[in-house]
Amino acid sequence: MGRKYFGTDGIRGKANGLITPELAMKVGQATGLAFQRGDHRHRVVIGKDTRLSGYMIEYAMVGGFTSVGMDVLLLGPVPTPAVAMLTRSMRADVGVMISASHNPYADNGIKLFGPDGFKLSDEVEAEIEKMLDSDLGPQLASSRMLGRARRVDDVRARYIEFAKRTLPRNMSLEGLRIVVDCANGAGYRAAPEALWELGAEVFAIGVEPDGFNINHEVGSTAPERLIEKVREVRADIGIALDGDADRVLIVDERGHLVDGDQLMAVIAESLQHDGLLSRPGIVATIMSNLGLEKHLEGVGLSLVRTAVGDRYVLERMREDGYNLGGEQSGHIILSDHTTTGDGLVAALQILAVVKRQGKPVSEICHRFDPYPQFLKNVRFSGGKPLADVQVMAAIAEAEAMLGKTGRLVIRPSGTEPLIRVMGEGEDRGQVEAAVDSVCDALRRAPDSVAAE
């Protein structure tokens, strides 16, 4: 059964569209009631990114949580992984991050973490969603039991120290010229400060948030400005975060972009070398390149694939005991340190390898040649176009065309009415033809309206 509010990463939508003050207050109430377990005084930590709508949502959620008797600790603009970390370290019952990650400023969202710092399970989200459309009035706290709210002042310093402690003892970044692009988002102060404190020469861009410019022509979804800056200052490396700093991409000294698949390979081999991989492999999604899988096989490691979404990667990591996983987009989870993707922590692990090996980033971060990969989207208006007979026939033909040396991945988007068609294989022309044939069939299906 489809869900009305929660998607693959919390609740997300237009501010004052789906995400209204009324909904935010109700989410606070429902979540607060769902996590009131035991007789102790309950508390929630709330962080946000730099979107203008964060103020509106933050205060609405304070009203919701305090109305059911929960105390609120306001963290201000902080990365998503800082919220996950502080939920645990401050012994909160629940953590909230107000962010739409890499989306434009007009969107916003609500991500929820349990007391263990992990994102909520589908079952808990379903419980909260059921309450959102019910009358919670009878369950509100009495006048005497209402919650209090206050701001926490040392959040950034706490997070920076946490991130620095993930490096080997006495590791210094002295001698490295680093450009860091913070996407005018949640990491705009923490990331440059952490890198500077570790000894690097730091050039920071995307550090002037105004409520409207988060992810606008900056950050991991728009790396062109970072590439230009790396070349301009002759930096050793460029680091691109997204709006809530839970993902990272790298730019090498030549100005070439390095995606999450290459970064996972670097970190996996480093952990393998140090004997720190809990299992001989990593967890990634169905979108990770076949080149990564083949490379890992060559060094004695396996690649376990999940559905798209870092929460599914983490669930598989926890179930099977892996301590490294992530996505091609740059969500990288190091579960020995974090309970969610952390762009700064992942970048620090790459920098540690660079310092230890003393080689250029272009050499360290090119572990394999990726297979040609093509991704196209087809918009649909409703119904189930993937169940169309002609579409199913086109998919079968495309899979046969790619054979055993390629892959075809077709999935509905979790946030938009799109069918995503991805193909990869050794022959670029063959892969593109396979993807195009499926997209053409989808466009002809009764419920499809246009190609993206």
C-alpha positions in Angstrom: 0.0 0.0 0.0 1.3 3.5 -0.9 1.9 6.0 1.8 0.5 9.5 1.9 3.3 11.4 3.6 6.5 9.4 4.0 8.8 8.6 1.0 12.1 6.9 0.8 13.8 9.6 3.0 11.2 11.0 5.4 8.6 13.5 4.3 9.5 15.9 1.5 7.7 18.4 -0.7 7.1 22.1 -1.4 7.2 24.4 1.5 3.6 25.5 2.1 2.6 22.9 -0.5 2.8 19.5 1.1 5.0 20.8 4.0 2.7 23.2 5.8 2.9 24.5 9.5 -0.1 22.4 10.2 1.5 19.2 8.9 4.8 20.0 10.7 3.0 20.5 14.0 1.0 17.3 13.5 4.3 15.4 12.7 5.7 16.7 16.0 2.7 15.6 17.9 2.5 12.1 16.3 6.2 11.5 16.6 6.3 12.7 20.1 3.5 10.3 21.1 5.1 7.4 19.3 8.4 7.9 21.2 7.1 8.5 24.7 8.3 5.2 26.1 8.9 5.0 29.9 8.3 7.5 32.7 11.4 9.7 32.2 11.1 13.3 30.9 11.2 13.0 27.1 13.3 15.1 24.8 13.8 15.7 21.0 16.6 17.4 19.2 15.8 19.4 16.0 18.3 20.5 13.4 17.8 22.2 10.0 19.6 23.3 6.9 19.6 26.9 5.6 16.3 27.1 3.7 14.0 30.0 4.5 11.1 27.7 5.2 13.2 26.0 8.0 12.1 28.7 10.5 8.4 28.0 9.8 8.7 24.3 10.0 11.0 24.4 13.1 8.7 26.5 15.2 5.6 24.5 14.1 7.4 21.3 15.2 8.3 22.9 18.5 4.6 23.5 19.1 3.8 20.0 18.2 6.4 18.3 20.4 5.9 20.5 23.4 2.1 20.1 23.2 2.5 16.4 23.9 4.9 17.0 26.7 8.4 16.6 25.0 11.2 19.0 25.7 12.9 20.4 22.6 16.6 21.1 22.0 17.1 23.3 19.0 20.4 22.7 17.2 20.1 25.4 14.5 21.7 24.8 11.0 23.7 21.6 11.3 24.4 18.6 9.0 22.0 15.7 9.0 24.7 13.3 10.5 25.2 15.8 13.4 21.5 15.4 14.3 21.9 11.6 14.2 25.0 11.7 16.4 23.5 14.2 18.9 20.3 12.2 19.2 22.4 9.5 20.7 24.9 11.5 22.6 22.3 13.8 24.2 20.1 10.8 25.1 17.2 12.2 23.1 14.1 10.0 22.4 13.9 11.2 18.8 15.9 13.4 16.4 14.5 15.6 13.6 16.3 17.1 10.6 14.4 19.7 8.6 15.9 19.5 5.1 15.2 18.5 1.5 18.8 17.5 1.0 19.9 18.3 -2.6 16.6 19.8 -3.7 16.1 23.5 -4.5 15.2 26.0 -1.7 11.5 25.9 -2.3 11.3 22.3 -1.2 11.7 21.1 2.4 11.4 17.9 4.4 11.4 16.2 7.7 13.8 13.3 8.5 13.3 11.4 11.7 15.8 9.4 13.8 15.1 7.1 16.7 17.0 7.2 20.0 19.7 5.0 18.5 20.5 7.6 15.8 19.1 5.4 13.0 16.4 6.5 10.6 13.0 5.0 11.4 11.8 1.7 10.1 8.9 1.5 7.6 6.8 0.1 10.5 7.4 3.1 12.8 6.8 5.5 9.9 3.5 3.7 9.2 2.5 4.1 12.8 3.2 7.8 12.7 1.5 8.3 9.4 -1.6 6.6 10.7 -1.7 9.2 13.6 -1.3 12.2 11.2 -4.9 11.8 9.9 -6.4 11.1 13.3 -7.6 13.4 16.1 -4.7 13.7 18.6 -6.5 16.2 20.8 -7.4 13.7 23.6 -3.7 12.7 23.8 -2.2 16.2 24.3 -0.4 16.9 27.5 -2.0 18.6 30.5 -1.1 22.3 31.1 1.3 21.2 33.8 3.1 18.6 31.6 3.8 20.7 28.6 7.3 20.6 27.2 10.0 23.3 27.2 12.3 24.5 24.3 15.8 25.9 24.3 18.7 26.3 21.9 21.9 24.4 22.3 25.0 26.6 21.7 28.0 24.2 21.2 26.5 21.9 18.5 29.0 22.7 15.8 32.0 22.2 18.0 30.6 18.9 19.2 30.2 17.7 15.6 33.6 18.9 14.5 35.3 17.0 17.3 33.3 13.9 16.5 34.3 14.1 12.8 38.0 14.6 13.6 38.0 11.6 15.9 37.2 9.3 12.9 40.7 9.9 11.6 43.8 7.9 12.8 45.4 9.4 15.9 47.7 12.4 15.1 46.6 12.5 11.5 47.3 16.0 10.0 46.2 17.5 6.8 49.0 19.9 6.7 50.4 20.5 3.3 47.1 19.9 1.5 45.3 22.6 -0.5 41.6 21.9 -0.3 38.6 23.6 -1.9 35.4 22.7 -0.1 31.9 23.5 -1.5 29.3 23.5 1.2 26.3 24.1 -1.2 25.2 27.1 0.9 23.8 24.5 3.1 24.0 22.9 6.6 27.7 22.2 6.5 28.7 25.8 5.6 30.6 26.4 8.8 31.4 23.0 10.2 33.2 21.5 7.2 35.7 24.4 6.5 36.4 24.7 10.2 37.1 21.0 10.6 39.5 20.9 7.6 41.3 24.1 8.8 41.7 22.7 12.4 43.3 19.6 10.9 45.9 21.7 9.3 44.8 22.1 5.7 44.9 25.2 3.6 41.2 25.7 2.9 39.3 27.6 0.2 35.6 27.6 0.9 32.8 28.3 -1.5 29.1 27.9 -1.1 29.3 29.3 2.4 27.0 32.3 2.1 23.5 31.0 2.7 20.7 33.5 2.3 17.7 31.2 2.6 17.2 30.9 -1.2 20.6 29.8 -2.6 21.0 26.3 -1.1 22.2 23.9 -3.8 21.9 26.7 -6.4 24.8 26.3 -8.9 26.9 24.9 -6.0 27.3 21.6 -4.1 27.4 18.0 -5.2 24.6 18.4 -7.7 26.3 21.3 -9.5 30.1 20.8 -9.2 31.1 23.1 -12.1 32.0 26.0 -9.8 34.1 23.7 -7.6 35.9 22.2 -10.6 36.7 25.8 -11.7 38.0 26.8 -8.3 40.2 23.7 -7.9 41.9 24.5 -11.2 42.1 28.2 -10.3 43.9 27.8 -7.0 45.8 24.6 -8.0 44.2 22.7 -5.2 45.1 19.1 -4.4 41.5 18.1 -4.0 37.9 19.5 -4.1 35.1 18.4 -1.8 31.5 18.9 -2.7 28.8 18.5 -0.1 25.0 18.7 -0.6 22.5 20.8 1.2 22.4 18.8 4.4 26.0 17.5 4.1 25.1 13.8 4.2 26.7 13.1 0.8 30.0 14.0 -0.8 31.6 13.9 -4.2 35.3 14.7 -4.9 37.1 16.6 -7.6 40.8 15.6 -8.2 43.6 18.0 -8.9 43.0 17.8 -12.6 39.4 19.0 -12.2 37.8 15.6 -12.8 34.7 14.6 -10.8 34.9 11.4 -8.7 31.6 9.7 -7.8 30.5 7.7 -4.8 31.4 4.4 -6.5 35.0 5.3 -6.8 35.1 6.7 -3.2 33.6 3.5 -1.8 36.3 1.5 -3.6 39.0 3.7 -2.1 37.6 3.4 1.4 36.9 -0.3 1.1 40.5 -1.1 0.1 41.9 1.1 2.9 39.8 -0.7 5.5 40.7 -4.0 4.0 44.4 -3.1 4.2 44.0 -2.1 7.9 42.0 -5.2 8.7 39.0 -3.1 9.6 36.3 -4.5 7.2 33.8 -6.4 9.3 33.0 -8.5 6.3 34.8 -9.0 3.0 32.5 -6.7 1.0 30.4 -3.6 0.9 26.7 -2.8 0.4 25.5 -0.5 -2.4 22.4 0.0 -4.5 21.2 -1.4 -7.8 22.5 1.9 -9.4 26.2 1.4 -8.6 28.3 0.7 -11.6 29.2 -2.8 -12.7 32.8 -1.6 -12.9 32.8 -1.2 -9.1 31.5 -4.8 -8.7 34.1 -6.2 -11.0 36.9 -4.2 -9.3 35.9 -5.4 -5.9 35.8 -9.0 -7.1 39.4 -8.5 -8.3 40.6 -7.6 -4.8 38.7 -10.3 -3.0 35.6 -8.3 -2.0 31.9 -8.7 -2.8 29.2 -6.1 -3.6 25.8 -6.6 -2.1 23.0 -4.6 -3.8 19.9 -3.1 -2.4 17.0 -0.9 -3.5 17.8 2.8 -4.1 18.0 4.8 -0.9 20.6 5.0 1.9 18.1 3.7 4.4 18.0 0.4 2.5 21.7 0.2 2.3 22.0 0.8 6.1 19.3 -1.8 6.8 21.2 -4.4 4.8 24.5 -3.4 6.5 22.9 -3.9 10.0 21.2 -7.2 9.0 24.4 -8.8 7.6 27.1 -7.1 9.6 28.8 -4.9 7.0 30.5 -1.7 8.1 30.7 0.1 4.8 28.0 0.9 2.3 26.7 3.7 0.2 25.4 5.1 -3.1 26.9 6.3 -6.3 25.5 9.8 -5.5 27.9 10.1 -2.6 25.9 8.9 0.4 28.6 6.9 2.2 28.0 5.1 5.5 30.8 4.1 7.8 28.9 2.4 10.5 31.9 2.1 12.9 31.5 5.9 13.2 28.0 7.0 12.0 24.4 5.8 11.7 23.7 7.6 8.4 25.6 9.1 5.5 28.1 11.7 6.4 29.8 13.8 3.7 32.5 15.3 6.0 33.5 12.0 7.6 33.6 10.2 4.2 35.8 13.0 2.8 38.2 12.7 5.8 38.6 9.0 5.1 39.7 9.8 1.5 42.0 12.5 2.8 43.6 10.1 5.2 44.4 7.7 2.2 45.8 10.7 0.3 48.1 11.6 3.2 49.2 8.0 3.9 50.0 7.2 0.2 51.4 10.6 -0.8 50.0 10.2 -4.3 47.8 12.6 -6.4 44.1 12.3 -5.9 43.6 11.5 -9.6 45.6 8.3 -9.0 44.2 7.4 -5.7 40.5 7.9 -6.6 40.6 6.2 -10.0 40.2 2.5 -9.0 38.4 1.3 -12.1 37.0 2.3 -15.5 33.2 2.5 -15.1 31.1 0.6 -17.6 29.1 2.9 -19.9 25.9 3.8 -18.1 22.8 5.6 -19.3 19.9 6.8 -17.3 16.7 8.3 -18.8 13.3 9.2 -17.2 9.8 8.9 -18.6 7.0 10.8 -16.9 3.6 9.1 -16.5 0.3 10.4 -15.4 -1.1 7.4 -13.5 -1.8 3.8 -13.6 0.9 1.1 -14.1 2.8 1.6 -17.3 5.3 -1.1 -16.4 2.5 -3.6 -16.6 1.8 -2.8 -20.2 2.3 -5.8 -22.5 4.4 -3.9 -25.0 6.6 -2.4 -22.3 7.2 -5.8 -20.8 8.2 -7.1 -24.2 10.6 -4.2 -24.8 12.2 -4.8 -21.4 12.7 -8.5 -22.2 14.3 -7.6 -25.6 16.6 -5.0 -24.0 17.7 -7.5 -21.4 18.5 -10.1 -24.1 20.4 -7.5 -26.1 22.7 -6.7 -23.1 23.1 -10.3 -22.2 25.3 -11.4 -19.2 27.8 -8.5 -19.6 25.2 -5.8 -18.9 22.4 -4.8 -16.7 19.0 -3.1 -17.1 17.4 -1.4 -14.0 13.9 0.0 -14.3 12.2 1.5 -11.3 9.5 4.1 -10.4 10.9 7.2 -8.7 10.1 7.4 -5.0 9.4 11.1 -5.1 8.1 11.9 -8.6 5.8 10.3 -11.2 8.7 9.1 -13.2 9.9 5.7 -14.5 13.7 5.6 -14.4 15.4 3.4 -17.0 19.1 2.7 -16.4 21.3 0.4 -18.6 25.0 -0.4 -18.5 27.3 -2.7 -20.2 30.6 -3.0 -22.1 29.3 -1.7 -25.4 28.2 2.0 -25.2 26.1 1.9 -28.3 24.3 -1.3 -27.4 23.5 0.1 -23.9 22.1 3.3 -25.2 20.0 1.4 -27.8 18.6 -0.8 -25.1 17.6 2.1 -22.9 16.1 4.0 -25.8 14.0 1.0 -26.8 12.5 0.7 -23.3 11.9 4.4 -23.1 10.1 4.5 -26.4 7.8 1.7 -25.3 7.1 3.5 -22.1 6.2 6.7 -24.0 3.7 4.7 -26.1 2.1 3.2 -23.0 -1.4 4.7 -22.2 -0.4 6.3 -19.0 2.9 7.9 -20.1 2.8 11.6 -21.1 6.3 12.8 -21.9 10.0 12.0 -21.7 12.3 13.8 -19.3 
